[in-house]
């Protein structure tokens, strides 16, 4: 009896420790049991990871032991991966090979996902499909009211993303119709716009990079996608480093860690050194205290602070455009970027200094007056963007009260603006200290 009580006590302590680490083990849930069995049948063995729910990141994978630098996190056999080879060897293969003009590798994968989701219980991929998100938070899926609250450059990209999915849908309608012999129902009810949006987001947010040879049955777009069940539960952290690649010897996709992880801690991978706007656009989430985050300054904002009657204004803009200094102008955690300051220095050149524009692009100091004017305008832009961000946060706060159904999406955009506000406040502090110092 005593022994049994001791074991129960250990279990209770273990359970307490696991929840203390911020993760609740979910491996007992039916969808994960089915997924693990399905993966095991395809040759996957795993003892390092457990599905878990984390307070900060939501669903992810928990380490069952402490991981050291150089440890193999996961090795997923080729049989578990969903690639264009999977699609071509399926019932869709013959239809894809015959179709002209050829479909893209991306479209082939989208079509397969939609068809398999429609197949439901009959789909051999059902255990994987059941753990995929039912909805996504990429900007293309956000309501119009939410998209209007995004920072300007991201708003533009969100509209482009939606337009691209729409054009993909329109241009693929004839191909979808050609698949009618495979289905009892009308293909128009299977391959809908919302089904394509879901499939496109699944691939865009979850695939790993894996180069495949060019095939004649596909268009010339690169074939670099692979969906990786279970592995795609790993969340992103900008603060970790991993080595990931397909191992030709073991015929498995492997991820090795270059960072340590505590037992029962969340295991992270890094999707790349992306800022929060890119993370939201491509993956539908925002990372707090992201060292790569930036606040973008549009060309329109830039020009608000320079007299329209400046005779050299047109020439200055032409120089900046030709030398690619009107894009990617940012404030970061370490203040205004060199690109932003250089663009402002060119626009601040006096009539007698204009001939020195080449030296300005190389980073030379032209005059004390040019430097001072540049710092003053930079401070004004920082102040303007801070006010704009605070106004957006106020709008979000008001909308959250009136639109309960948009709460989750609004919280995501709020997180983005709060992070921007921290960056702008830090930049304002840096600018103030520099002004004092000079």
C-alpha positions as CSV (number, residue, x, y, z in Angstrom):
1,X,0.0,0.0,0.0
2,X,2.7,2.4,1.0
3,X,4.6,1.8,-2.2
4,X,1.5,2.5,-4.2
5,X,0.9,5.8,-2.3
6,X,4.5,6.8,-3.0
7,X,4.0,6.2,-6.7
8,X,0.8,8.3,-6.7
9,X,2.7,11.0,-4.9
10,X,5.4,11.0,-7.6
11,X,2.7,11.1,-10.3
12,X,1.1,14.1,-8.6
13,X,4.4,15.8,-8.3
14,X,5.2,15.1,-11.9
15,X,1.8,16.4,-13.0
16,X,2.4,19.5,-10.9
17,X,5.9,20.0,-12.4
18,X,4.5,19.6,-16.0
19,X,1.8,22.2,-15.4
20,X,4.3,24.4,-13.6
21,X,6.5,24.5,-16.7
22,X,3.5,26.0,-18.6
23,X,2.5,22.9,-20.6
24,X,-0.3,20.5,-20.1
25,X,0.3,17.0,-21.6
26,X,-2.3,16.2,-24.3
27,X,-1.0,12.8,-25.5
28,X,-4.0,11.1,-23.9
29,X,-6.4,12.9,-26.3
30,X,-7.9,10.6,-28.9
31,X,-6.8,12.6,-32.0
32,X,-3.1,12.4,-30.9
33,X,-3.4,8.7,-30.0
34,X,-4.7,8.0,-33.5
35,X,-2.1,10.3,-35.1
36,X,0.8,8.5,-33.2
37,X,-0.5,5.1,-34.3
38,X,-0.9,6.3,-37.9
39,X,2.7,7.6,-37.8
40,X,4.0,4.4,-36.2
41,X,2.5,2.3,-39.0
42,X,4.6,4.5,-41.3
43,X,7.8,3.8,-39.4
44,X,8.0,6.8,-37.0
45,X,9.4,6.2,-33.6
46,X,9.5,9.0,-31.0
47,X,10.3,9.2,-27.3
48,X,11.5,12.8,-27.1
49,X,8.3,14.7,-27.6
50,X,4.7,14.8,-26.3
51,X,1.8,17.0,-27.7
52,X,0.9,19.6,-25.1
53,X,-1.0,22.8,-24.6
54,X,1.1,25.8,-23.5
55,X,-0.2,29.1,-21.9
56,X,1.9,31.4,-24.2
57,X,1.9,29.5,-27.5
58,X,-1.2,27.2,-27.4
59,X,-0.6,23.8,-29.0
60,X,3.0,22.6,-29.2
61,X,5.4,19.8,-28.4
62,X,6.9,19.2,-24.9
63,X,10.3,17.6,-24.2
64,X,10.1,14.3,-22.2
65,X,13.8,14.7,-21.3
66,X,16.3,17.6,-21.2
67,X,17.6,18.3,-24.7
68,X,21.3,19.3,-25.2
69,X,22.9,21.2,-28.1
70,X,23.4,18.7,-31.0
71,X,20.5,16.4,-30.0
72,X,18.2,15.1,-32.6
73,X,14.7,16.5,-31.9
74,X,12.7,14.6,-34.5
75,X,13.3,12.2,-37.4
76,X,10.2,11.8,-39.6
77,X,10.3,9.1,-42.3
78,X,9.6,9.9,-45.9
79,X,6.5,7.8,-45.8
80,X,4.9,10.2,-43.3
81,X,5.5,13.3,-45.5
82,X,2.8,14.7,-47.8
83,X,4.5,15.9,-51.0
84,X,3.6,16.2,-54.7
85,X,4.8,12.6,-55.1
86,X,2.0,11.6,-52.7
87,X,-0.5,13.5,-54.9
88,X,0.8,12.0,-58.2
89,X,0.6,8.5,-56.9
90,X,-3.0,9.1,-55.8
91,X,-6.3,9.0,-57.7
92,X,-5.6,12.6,-58.7
93,X,-2.3,11.7,-60.5
94,X,-3.7,10.8,-63.9
95,X,-5.9,14.0,-64.0
96,X,-3.0,16.2,-63.1
97,X,-0.7,14.6,-65.7
98,X,-3.2,15.2,-68.5
99,X,-4.3,18.7,-67.5
100,X,-3.0,21.6,-69.7
101,X,-1.8,24.2,-69.0
102,X,-0.1,22.3,-66.1
103,X,-1.1,23.0,-62.6
104,X,1.4,24.3,-60.1
105,X,2.9,22.0,-57.4
106,X,1.1,24.2,-54.8
107,X,-2.2,23.8,-56.6
108,X,-1.7,20.0,-56.7
109,X,-1.2,19.9,-52.9
110,X,-4.2,22.2,-52.3
111,X,-6.5,20.0,-54.4
112,X,-5.3,16.9,-52.6
113,X,-6.0,18.4,-49.2
114,X,-9.5,19.6,-50.2
115,X,-10.3,16.2,-51.7
116,X,-9.1,14.2,-48.7
117,X,-10.9,16.5,-46.3
118,X,-14.1,15.9,-48.3
119,X,-13.5,12.1,-48.2
120,X,-13.8,12.3,-44.3
121,X,-13.7,8.8,-42.7
122,X,-12.5,7.2,-46.0
123,X,-9.3,9.3,-46.2
124,X,-6.1,7.5,-45.3
125,X,-4.8,10.9,-44.2
126,X,-7.7,11.4,-41.7
127,X,-5.6,11.1,-38.5
128,X,-3.4,14.0,-39.8
129,X,-6.4,16.1,-41.1
130,X,-8.1,15.8,-37.8
131,X,-5.3,17.6,-35.9
132,X,-5.0,20.4,-38.5
133,X,-6.5,23.8,-37.6
134,X,-10.1,24.2,-38.8
135,X,-9.5,27.9,-39.3
136,X,-6.4,30.2,-39.7
137,X,-5.5,33.7,-38.7
138,X,-3.4,34.7,-41.7
139,X,-4.4,38.2,-42.9
140,X,-6.2,36.7,-45.9
141,X,-8.7,35.1,-43.5
142,X,-9.3,38.1,-41.3
143,X,-12.5,40.2,-41.5
144,X,-12.3,43.5,-43.4
145,X,-12.9,45.4,-40.1
146,X,-9.7,43.8,-38.6
147,X,-7.6,44.2,-41.8
148,X,-8.2,48.0,-41.8
149,X,-6.5,48.1,-38.4
150,X,-3.3,46.6,-39.6
151,X,-0.2,48.8,-40.0
152,X,-0.1,50.2,-43.6
153,X,2.5,48.0,-45.3
154,X,1.0,44.9,-43.8
155,X,-2.5,46.0,-44.8
156,X,-1.4,46.3,-48.4
157,X,0.3,42.8,-48.3
158,X,-2.9,41.3,-46.7
159,X,-5.0,42.6,-49.6
160,X,-2.5,41.2,-52.1
161,X,-2.6,37.8,-50.3
162,X,-6.4,37.7,-50.5
163,X,-6.3,38.7,-54.1
164,X,-3.8,36.0,-54.9
165,X,-5.9,33.3,-53.4
166,X,-9.0,34.6,-55.2
167,X,-7.1,34.5,-58.5
168,X,-5.8,31.0,-57.8
169,X,-9.4,29.9,-57.2
170,X,-10.8,31.5,-60.4
171,X,-8.0,30.2,-62.6
172,X,-8.4,26.6,-61.2
173,X,-12.2,26.3,-61.6
174,X,-11.8,24.5,-65.0
175,X,-9.3,22.0,-63.5
176,X,-11.6,21.3,-60.5
177,X,-14.5,20.6,-63.0
178,X,-12.2,18.0,-64.8
179,X,-12.1,16.0,-61.6
180,X,-15.9,15.4,-61.7
181,X,-15.6,11.6,-62.6
182,X,-14.0,11.0,-59.2
183,X,-16.9,12.4,-57.2
184,X,-20.6,11.6,-56.7
185,X,-21.2,15.2,-55.6
186,X,-20.8,18.3,-57.8
187,X,-17.1,19.4,-57.7
188,X,-18.4,23.0,-57.2
189,X,-19.6,22.0,-53.7
190,X,-16.3,20.3,-52.8
191,X,-13.7,22.8,-54.3
192,X,-15.2,26.0,-52.9
193,X,-13.3,29.3,-52.2
194,X,-13.3,28.7,-48.4
195,X,-12.0,25.1,-48.9
196,X,-9.2,26.5,-51.1
197,X,-8.4,29.2,-48.6
198,X,-8.1,26.6,-45.8
199,X,-5.9,24.4,-48.0
200,X,-3.7,27.3,-49.1
201,X,-3.2,28.4,-45.5
202,X,-2.4,24.9,-44.4
203,X,0.4,24.7,-46.9
204,X,1.6,28.3,-46.4
205,X,1.8,28.1,-42.6
206,X,2.9,24.4,-42.1
207,X,5.1,23.1,-44.9
208,X,8.8,22.4,-44.5
209,X,11.2,23.3,-47.3
210,X,12.1,20.2,-49.3
211,X,13.3,20.5,-52.9
212,X,11.8,18.1,-55.4
213,X,13.0,17.5,-59.0
214,X,11.1,19.5,-61.7
215,X,8.4,17.4,-63.4
216,X,6.8,18.1,-66.8
217,X,3.3,17.6,-65.4
218,X,3.7,20.7,-63.2
219,X,4.1,24.4,-64.1
220,X,7.6,25.9,-63.6
221,X,7.0,27.2,-60.1
222,X,9.4,25.6,-57.6
223,X,8.3,22.3,-56.1
224,X,9.6,22.8,-52.5
225,X,6.8,21.8,-50.2
226,X,6.3,18.9,-47.8
227,X,3.7,18.7,-45.1
228,X,5.2,17.0,-42.1
229,X,2.6,15.5,-39.6
230,X,3.4,15.8,-35.9
231,X,6.7,17.7,-36.7
232,X,4.4,20.7,-37.7
233,X,3.2,21.0,-34.1
234,X,6.6,22.5,-33.2
235,X,6.2,26.3,-32.6
236,X,8.5,29.1,-33.6
237,X,10.9,31.0,-31.3
238,X,13.3,33.7,-32.6
239,X,15.7,32.8,-29.8
240,X,16.5,29.2,-30.8
241,X,18.7,27.7,-33.5
242,X,18.1,24.4,-35.3
243,X,19.5,22.5,-38.2
244,X,16.8,21.0,-40.4
245,X,17.1,18.9,-43.6
246,X,16.1,15.8,-45.4
247,X,18.6,13.0,-44.7
248,X,19.2,11.0,-47.9
249,X,20.8,8.1,-46.0
250,X,17.9,7.6,-43.5
251,X,15.2,8.9,-46.0
252,X,13.9,11.0,-43.1
253,X,13.4,14.7,-42.5
254,X,15.5,15.5,-39.4
255,X,15.7,18.4,-37.0
256,X,18.7,18.9,-34.7
257,X,18.8,21.5,-32.0
258,X,21.5,24.0,-31.4
259,X,19.8,25.2,-28.1
260,X,19.1,23.5,-24.8
261,X,15.6,22.6,-23.6
262,X,14.6,21.6,-20.1
263,X,12.6,18.5,-19.4
264,X,8.8,19.2,-19.8
265,X,9.7,22.5,-21.4
266,X,8.3,23.5,-24.9
267,X,10.6,22.4,-27.8
268,X,10.9,25.3,-30.3
269,X,12.3,25.6,-33.8
270,X,13.0,28.8,-35.7
271,X,11.1,29.6,-38.9
272,X,13.7,32.2,-39.8
273,X,14.8,35.7,-38.6
274,X,11.3,37.2,-39.4
275,X,9.8,40.4,-38.0
276,X,6.2,40.3,-36.6
277,X,4.6,41.6,-39.7
278,X,6.1,38.8,-41.7
279,X,5.2,36.2,-39.1
280,X,1.6,37.4,-39.1
281,X,1.4,37.5,-42.9
282,X,2.9,34.1,-43.5
283,X,2.0,32.1,-40.3
284,X,-0.8,34.0,-38.6
285,X,0.8,34.7,-35.3
286,X,3.0,37.4,-33.5
287,X,6.0,36.7,-31.3
288,X,6.4,38.8,-28.2
289,X,9.7,40.6,-27.6
290,X,10.8,39.5,-31.1
291,X,14.4,40.7,-31.6
292,X,13.8,40.9,-35.3
293,X,10.8,43.1,-35.1
294,X,10.6,46.4,-36.9
295,X,8.2,49.3,-37.4
296,X,8.0,50.2,-41.1
297,X,8.0,53.8,-42.4
298,X,6.2,54.3,-45.7
299,X,7.4,56.6,-48.4
300,X,4.2,58.7,-47.9
301,X,5.0,59.2,-44.2
302,X,8.6,60.1,-45.1
303,X,7.5,62.9,-47.5
304,X,5.1,64.6,-45.1
305,X,8.1,66.2,-43.5
306,X,9.7,67.7,-46.6
307,X,8.5,70.9,-48.4
308,X,6.7,70.0,-51.7
309,X,8.2,73.1,-53.2
310,X,11.8,71.9,-52.9
311,X,13.1,72.1,-56.5
312,X,15.3,69.1,-56.0
313,X,12.6,66.9,-54.4
314,X,11.8,65.0,-57.6
315,X,15.5,64.3,-58.2
316,X,16.0,63.2,-54.6
317,X,13.1,60.8,-54.8
318,X,14.4,59.4,-58.1
319,X,17.9,58.8,-56.5
320,X,16.3,57.0,-53.5
321,X,14.1,54.9,-55.8
322,X,17.0,54.0,-58.1
323,X,19.2,52.9,-55.2
324,X,16.3,51.1,-53.4
325,X,16.0,53.5,-50.5
326,X,12.2,53.9,-50.4
327,X,11.5,50.3,-49.1
328,X,12.3,48.6,-45.8
329,X,12.9,51.8,-43.9
330,X,12.4,50.9,-40.2
331,X,12.6,51.6,-36.5
332,X,13.9,48.7,-34.5
333,X,14.9,47.9,-30.9
334,X,18.1,49.8,-31.5
335,X,16.4,52.9,-33.0
336,X,16.1,54.1,-36.5
337,X,17.8,51.9,-39.1
338,X,20.7,53.0,-41.2
339,X,18.5,52.8,-44.3
340,X,15.9,55.2,-42.8
341,X,18.5,57.7,-41.7
342,X,20.2,57.6,-45.1
343,X,17.0,58.2,-47.0
344,X,16.2,61.1,-44.6
345,X,19.7,62.6,-45.1
346,X,19.3,62.6,-48.8
347,X,15.9,64.3,-48.5
348,X,17.4,66.8,-46.0
349,X,20.3,67.9,-48.4
350,X,20.3,71.7,-48.9
351,X,20.4,73.1,-52.4
352,X,24.2,73.7,-52.1
353,X,24.7,70.2,-50.8
354,X,22.8,68.2,-53.4
355,X,25.9,67.4,-55.4
356,X,27.1,65.3,-52.5
357,X,24.2,62.8,-52.6
358,X,26.6,59.9,-53.6
359,X,28.6,60.5,-50.4
360,X,25.4,60.6,-48.4
361,X,24.5,57.1,-49.7
362,X,27.9,55.9,-48.6
363,X,27.3,57.1,-45.1
364,X,29.5,60.3,-45.1
365,X,28.6,63.2,-42.9
366,X,27.8,66.2,-45.2
367,X,27.2,69.0,-42.7
368,X,26.1,69.6,-39.1
369,X,23.0,71.2,-40.5
370,X,22.1,68.1,-42.6
371,X,22.7,65.9,-39.5
372,X,20.6,68.0,-37.2
373,X,17.7,68.3,-39.7
374,X,17.8,64.5,-40.2
375,X,17.6,63.8,-36.5
376,X,14.7,66.3,-36.0
377,X,12.7,64.7,-38.8
378,X,13.4,61.2,-37.5
379,X,12.1,62.3,-34.1
380,X,9.0,63.8,-35.6
381,X,8.3,60.6,-37.7
382,X,8.8,58.4,-34.5
383,X,6.3,60.7,-32.7
384,X,3.8,60.5,-35.5
385,X,4.0,56.7,-35.7
386,X,3.6,56.4,-31.9
387,X,0.4,58.5,-32.0
388,X,-0.9,56.5,-35.0
389,X,-0.2,53.2,-33.1
390,X,-1.9,54.5,-30.0
391,X,-4.9,55.5,-32.1
392,X,-5.1,52.0,-33.6
393,X,-5.0,50.5,-30.1
394,X,-7.9,52.7,-29.0
395,X,-9.9,51.6,-32.1
396,X,-9.1,47.9,-31.3
397,X,-10.2,48.4,-27.7
398,X,-13.6,49.9,-28.8
399,X,-14.2,47.2,-31.5
400,X,-13.4,44.4,-29.0
401,X,-16.4,45.7,-26.9
402,X,-18.8,45.8,-29.8
403,X,-17.7,42.8,-31.9
404,X,-17.4,39.7,-29.7
405,X,-17.0,37.4,-32.7
406,X,-13.8,39.2,-33.8
407,X,-12.1,39.1,-30.3
408,X,-9.4,36.6,-31.2
409,X,-8.4,38.3,-34.4
410,X,-8.4,41.7,-32.8
411,X,-6.2,40.4,-29.9
412,X,-3.7,39.3,-32.6
413,X,-3.6,42.8,-34.2
414,X,-3.5,44.4,-30.8
415,X,-0.4,42.3,-29.9
416,X,1.3,43.5,-33.1
417,X,0.6,47.2,-32.3
418,X,1.7,46.8,-28.7
419,X,5.0,45.4,-29.9
420,X,5.3,48.3,-32.3
421,X,4.6,50.7,-29.5
422,X,7.4,49.3,-27.4
423,X,9.8,49.6,-30.4
424,X,8.8,53.2,-31.1
425,X,9.1,54.2,-27.4
426,X,12.5,52.6,-27.2
427,X,13.5,54.5,-30.5
428,X,12.2,57.8,-29.0
429,X,14.4,57.2,-25.9
430,X,17.5,56.5,-28.1
431,X,16.8,59.6,-30.2
432,X,16.4,61.7,-27.1
433,X,19.7,60.4,-25.6
434,X,21.6,61.0,-28.9
435,X,20.2,64.6,-29.1
436,X,21.4,65.2,-25.5
437,X,24.8,63.7,-26.3
438,X,25.4,65.9,-29.4
